[in-house]
Amino acid sequence: MTKAELVERVAQAATLSRAEAESAVQTVLDSIMDALNRGEKIELRGFGSFRLRARRPRQGRNPKTGARVDVPGKSIPYFKPGKELRDLLNPPASEAGESAEV
């Protein structure tokens, strides 16, 4: 799903104009990015949480020359799905329509 498709679904579900829905979607995304930029954790119950993970500095190699290169540490955004989302994507075997052993 693209951002444009998400805007369309929000517009239909909330009976908003496309411009209003786009503004709402952009506000949510901006809020998430701003919170991560401040180092905060974002938790959306039933969906999941966003947080930053720190990568340590390391030694890398230039693939062309083979020379060692210092790679600085950095922060990487990380998403952890919530239990409800995991259960929706991976239902238990009894709910998945599998037949019992005969």
C-alpha positions as CSV (number, residue, x, y, z in Angstrom):
1,M,0.0,0.0,0.0
2,T,1.3,3.4,-0.9
3,K,0.8,6.7,0.9
4,A,-1.7,7.8,-1.8
5,E,-3.7,4.6,-1.3
6,L,-3.7,5.1,2.5
7,V,-5.0,8.7,2.0
8,E,-7.8,7.4,-0.2
9,R,-8.8,4.8,2.5
10,V,-8.8,7.4,5.2
11,A,-10.8,9.8,3.0
12,Q,-13.4,7.1,2.4
13,A,-13.6,5.8,6.0
14,A,-13.8,9.2,7.6
15,T,-15.9,10.9,4.8
16,L,-13.2,13.6,4.4
17,S,-12.0,15.3,1.3
18,R,-8.8,14.0,-0.2
19,A,-6.9,17.1,0.9
20,E,-8.2,16.7,4.5
21,A,-7.3,13.0,4.6
22,E,-3.8,13.8,3.2
23,S,-3.3,16.4,5.9
24,A,-4.4,13.9,8.6
25,V,-2.1,11.2,7.3
26,Q,0.9,13.6,7.0
27,T,0.3,14.9,10.5
28,V,0.4,11.4,11.9
29,L,3.6,10.6,10.0
30,D,5.3,13.9,10.9
31,S,4.4,13.3,14.6
32,I,6.0,9.8,14.5
33,M,9.1,11.2,12.8
34,D,9.4,14.1,15.3
35,A,9.0,11.8,18.3
36,L,11.7,9.5,17.0
37,N,14.0,12.5,16.3
38,R,13.6,13.5,19.9
39,G,14.5,9.9,21.0
40,E,11.0,9.0,22.2
41,K,9.3,5.7,21.8
42,I,5.9,5.6,20.0
43,E,3.4,2.9,21.0
44,L,0.2,2.3,19.1
45,R,-1.7,-0.3,21.1
46,G,-2.8,-3.2,19.0
47,F,-0.6,-2.2,16.1
48,G,3.0,-1.9,17.4
49,S,5.7,0.4,18.5
50,F,8.5,2.4,16.9
51,R,11.8,3.2,18.6
52,L,15.4,3.9,17.8
53,R,18.2,1.3,17.9
54,A,21.8,2.4,18.2
55,R,24.4,0.9,15.9
56,R,27.9,0.9,17.2
57,P,30.8,2.3,15.1
58,R,32.7,-0.4,13.2
59,Q,35.4,-1.1,10.7
60,G,34.3,-1.7,7.2
61,R,36.1,-2.3,3.9
62,N,36.0,-0.4,0.6
63,P,34.9,-3.1,-1.8
64,K,36.9,-1.6,-4.7
65,T,40.2,-1.1,-3.0
66,G,39.9,-3.4,0.1
67,A,41.1,-0.5,2.3
68,R,39.7,-0.4,5.9
69,V,37.1,2.4,6.5
70,D,35.7,3.7,9.8
71,V,31.9,3.5,9.7
72,P,30.4,5.8,12.3
73,G,27.7,4.7,14.7
74,K,24.1,5.8,13.9
75,S,20.5,5.5,15.1
76,I,18.2,3.2,13.1
77,P,14.4,3.3,13.4
78,Y,12.9,0.0,14.4
79,F,9.3,-1.3,14.4
80,K,8.1,-4.0,16.7
81,P,4.6,-5.3,15.8
82,G,2.0,-5.6,18.6
83,K,0.4,-8.9,19.7
84,E,-2.9,-8.1,17.9
85,L,-1.1,-7.5,14.6
86,R,1.1,-10.6,15.0
87,D,-2.0,-12.7,15.7
88,L,-3.8,-11.3,12.7
89,L,-0.9,-12.2,10.4
90,N,-0.2,-15.5,12.0
91,P,-3.5,-17.1,13.3
92,P,-3.3,-20.2,15.5
93,A,-3.5,-23.5,13.6
94,S,-7.0,-24.2,14.8
95,E,-8.3,-20.9,13.4
96,A,-6.3,-21.2,10.1
97,G,-8.7,-23.8,8.7
98,E,-6.4,-26.8,9.2
99,S,-8.2,-30.1,9.6
100,A,-7.7,-32.3,12.6
101,E,-5.8,-35.6,12.3
102,V,-7.9,-38.5,11.2
